[in-house]
């Protein structure tokens, strides 16, 4: 069974139909028709009735239109004619003439049948009420002032009754119109109509004296009509001005957190009494284009305003119009009529809207809701005034959007920042506290600091933009890519478990590992990645990001990708402590060096010692060099650490020189050191400080640092070589360089990586690689050092291949200073200085 409340709502809805309202008005008028017919209608005079119809037709055409939503109430000067008609013709013929004139006017204006019935009924009721009151009031001789009062007391309530019927019809069909609308409807009843009654009585008195009085009355009525029309125009202009002021107040009252554009669209529709208003706004920052529609039917879209090729939109936004444009179907061209037809509109107001996006927006207002009044030039002027407030409000709202956007996004890359990422993570996890999953990838650029130090901030910014583009391109579609700070980026992966996030991280690192053109150079783009996942590693943004950061530190120098594990918290704490103790450890002598001898492959002379750094920590014991060297690089202390090792190596070399022994020292140089602008000056000062000639110092460089474009394009290698020292490429064969590239660099020697040397005795492939490196290096005039020599067979093979120098456990392990002295005493002899050389030489005794 149907709900009784639903039945009641259906009945109320049916009663609000225009047809039902018209039927009700007709039923209300019927008793007055009977009343008027049973009176004393008098003899029918065709010419008189026709003249009366014409008079009512003319007077009803001089109107002041008052709109109440889709209805328009018209105030006229017809009361002048009404008074004369009641005096001369009586109520019956007056009602017939007024009803006929009203019907003809409604047909002319194409008013709906229902409203035509209501309008005719209102006229009949007004005449009936006026006649009834005149029969009750002392209405005698027209020359008697009491008769004047009687006519005033009869016609004013009659017109008030007609106005009440109109208000009732509006309320039934569209709801209560509001107090301000009621005031506008009843002002003419109290102000205009009494004047019309007075003019009508004066005209009737003159006509009774002589028919020629019409020659006096008609000009007065015409002037009254003109004044009334002028009053109507001034009233409409005042109403339009009031609407503009009202619109400005409404815009000012809109809160900063509200949808300003939507509120303005609704306000424009209400103030211009339009059926539909549409506002199209171009994309702005991370917002998509928007189409806002306010309409009676509640539709959020219709054809036309969102189409960039639409005739009216192009006319408004491409500068083809100066201010708002008014288009009416009655005066439209064929193209304009087609554009109106796709909207289902008769009248249209269109205008361009200024925005902060650079591209103009578009505003259009379709059709007046009134069935009588349509848009006019005054409405176009009102809209032009409103546009000033529309433009200002939209720009202000977009400025607030810009401020919020800047607070949530990185200015350089346009990516969401740490704050925005935290909000997204928390919202994602809060949406499903129990089953919600998310992966977080934290990535840092491996060579960001070197690029900044060598090429400047403009180049490093360019590198960041390239990296941001790579991450956007290769991250999964549902991922959120953010920039944290410095060289760090983050990728949020909704719905992924820890294993899936780890796989995604490896794929992302592989996809983004490439060479990119930055500042005119080809630079490596490689990422180190830390992985954390919710809920296994945390259920909020702060915890998840902190643990991804811990994993990122663990990934440095290893596989490049590391996942969080609770053990890493202790390691992270240890790294933090080691970082703070690094400087003091050098000052206290906890960070020292050991030396590994390098011998000539043919003569067994000790030609050099490689200086290797060591850290003996009082709490953690021996710290692996890779651990604290990478740590020093990350915290920007690799320069002081290199200077410390260089000082210890040159001090050892100086002591040998003081013993009249020439023994070269080799020091490893980090790739990041090559980007430091004062490196050459520091090396030169160290040589002078220890009074060691440059030829007794060898700087060993990693293969990757030597072939990097930023290093090759600088003069750092040439400037170092100009100091007289030697440059050696360490671990050759494991990187991406070729011997042909070395011809362009001031390299003196290459060191074959021990991974090739260790397998020479058992693998023909490794032997072939070693032989090829030696032959090609000699062809380029380079000396060759073999690392990792651990047995006599390997030594003999290398000697046969022509290798210049040997280093490895077969010769000696790395030795501390005191043990090195003991080793020299036990294993080495001293050769006299050869002609042309100032110092003696050491050799390994067989």
C-alpha positions, 0 to 999 in steps of 0.5 A: 500500500502507498504511504499516506504521506506520499498520497498527500504529497501527490495531491498537493503536487497536482493542486499546484499545476497551472491548470488547477490554479486556472480552474480555481480562479475561474470558479472564484470568478463565476459568482461575480459573473452571475452577480453582474448578469443579474444586475442592471446591465443596460442596453448593449451599445456595440460601438460603446463596448468596442470603444471600451475594449479599445480603451482597456487594450491601450491602457493595459499596454502601458505597463509596469512589470513586476516579476515574481519568479516565473510570473509577471504582475503588470501594473497599468493605468486601466483604473482610469478607464475602469472609473469612466466605464463604471460611470457610463456603462455599468458593471456588466459591460465593463467586465465584458470589455475588460475581460475581452481586452485582457484576452486579446492582450494575452493572445498577442503576448502568447501567454499560456491558456492557464494564465490567460484564464487567471488574468481574465478571472482577475479582471472579472473579480475586480469589476464584481467587487467594485460594483458590489461595494458601489451598491453598498456605498453611497454612490449617487450623483457624480458631482457629489464628493461623497460619490468620489469617496465611494468610487475610491473606496470601491476600486482600491479594494477591488484592485487589492483583491485582484492583487491578492488573487495573483499572489495566491496563484504565485504562492500555490505554484511556486511557493511564498514569494517573500515580504519584499515581493509582496511590498513591490506588488502592493505599492501600486495599489496604494500609490498609483491606483488612487491617482488613476481613480482621481483622473478617471473621476475627473474625466467622467465629470467632464464627459458628463458636462459635454462629450467634447470633454474627451478632447481635454481628457485624452491628452491628460490620459496620454500624458499620464500614460507617458509619465506612468511609462517613465515611472515604470522605466525609472522603477525598472532601472532602480530595480536593476541597480538594486539587484547589482548592489544586492549581488555585490553584497552577496558576493562579499558575504561568501566565505573563503571556504565556500564555492564562490563560483557556484554561489555567484551563479545561483545569485545571478540566476535569482537576481536576473530571474533567469531559467538557467545560468552557466559559468565555464571556468578554464583549468587552473593549477591542479583543478580541471575545467569546471562547468557550473549550472543553476537551473529550475530543473536541477540539471548540471549540464546542457549543450553549449557553454562547455563547447569551445567551438560554440558560437556564443562562447567564441564570440564572448571569449575571443574578444569579438564582443565589447561587454555582455551580448544580448541575443534574442530569437526574434532578431537572431541570424540563422547561426545564432538561431541554431546555437539558441536551439541547441540550448532550447533558449529564446533569449541569451545574455553572454559575457567573458569572465576574467580569471587568473588562469590566463584563459577567459571564462564564459558566462551565459544566462538563458531566458527570463523565467517570466512569461511576459518579460524578456531580457532587455538592454537594461539587463545587459547593463546590469550584468556588465556591472555584476561582471566587475564583482564576478571577475574580482571574486573569481580572481580572489578565489583563485588567489586563495587556491594559489596560496593553498596550492603553493602551501601543498606543492613544491614550487620548482617541480609542481609536485605535492610536497611533504605536507601534502603527502602526509595528508594523502597518506593519513586520508588513505589509511583513515578510509580503511583503518583495518584493511587499508594498505599503501606502499611508500617509496622514498628516493634520493638522487645519487649525484645531486650534491656533485652537480650543485657544487660543480655546475651550480643550482640552476643545473641541479634544479634542471636535474630535479625537473628531469627526475620529476618527469621520469618519476611521473612517467614511470610511476604507476597510474594510481601513484602520487609522486611528491617532492620532499626536500633537497634531492628527495622524492616520494611515491605513494602507492595506494593498495600495495602490500610490502612485496608489491611495493618492493617490486614497484620500487625496483622497476621504478629505479631501473626505469629511471636510471638513465643519462639525461641532458642537463646544462649541456652535459650528459649526466647519470640519473640514478636513484637510491630508494627506501621502501616502507608499507602500511600497515606492516611498518606503520599506520600513519604518515609520520611513522611511515615516512620516518621508516622509509627514510631509515630504509633509504639510508640503508640503501645507500651504497648497497643494491640501491633499494632497501626496505625498512626493518626494525634492525635498521632503527639501530643502524640509523641511530648508529649512523647518526652517532657516527656522523656526529663523531666523525670530526672528533674521531679524526682529531683523536686519531681514531680514524687512521690509515694503513698502507699496502705496498705496490711493487714493480712487476719486473724489478720487485722495487717497492714503487708505492704504497696505497693509503687506506683509511680505517676507523677504530671506534671505541664502542663499535670496534672496527667500522667498515670504510664503505660505511663511514666514507658513504656517511661522510659523503652524505653529510658533506664531510668527505672533504675533511676526511680526504684532507685527513687521509692525505695529511697522514699519507704525505707525513709518512712520505716525508719521513721516508724522504728524511731517510733518503728513500723515495716511496710514492703514496697513493690516496683514494679520491671520492667522486664527490671530492672532484666537484669541490671547487677548492680541491686543487688548492687543498692538495697543493697546500698539503704538498707544500705543508709536508714538502713532498714533491708532486711526483711522489703522490698518486690520486686514485679516482673511481672510473665513474667519476672520471667519465662523468661529463661534469668532471670531463668538462671541468679543468679539475683533472688537468689542474691536479695533473699540473701539480706534478702528481699522478692520476690513476683510474681505480677498479678499471673494467667495472664501469662504463668507460672505455680506454679510448675515452682515456685519451682525452683525460690526463690519466697516467695509469689504470688499475685492473679490478681485482675481480678479473685478476683473482680468476686469471689462474682458473679462467681463460676469459679473465686472462683474456680481459686482463691481457686486452686491458694491458695491451690497450693501455700500453698502446695509449701510453698508460701504466697498468697496476693489477690488484688482487695478486694472491699467488705466484701463478697469477704474478707470473701470468701478469709479468708475461703480459707486461703488467707494470705493477702488482698489488695484493696479498702475495706482496703484503696485506694492508699494514699499519705504520709500525707494522709497515716499518717492520715489514720493510726491515724484514722483506725489503732491501735498499738500492742506491740512487740511480744516476739522475735520481736524488733518493734511494729505492726499496725493493722486495727481497726474493 
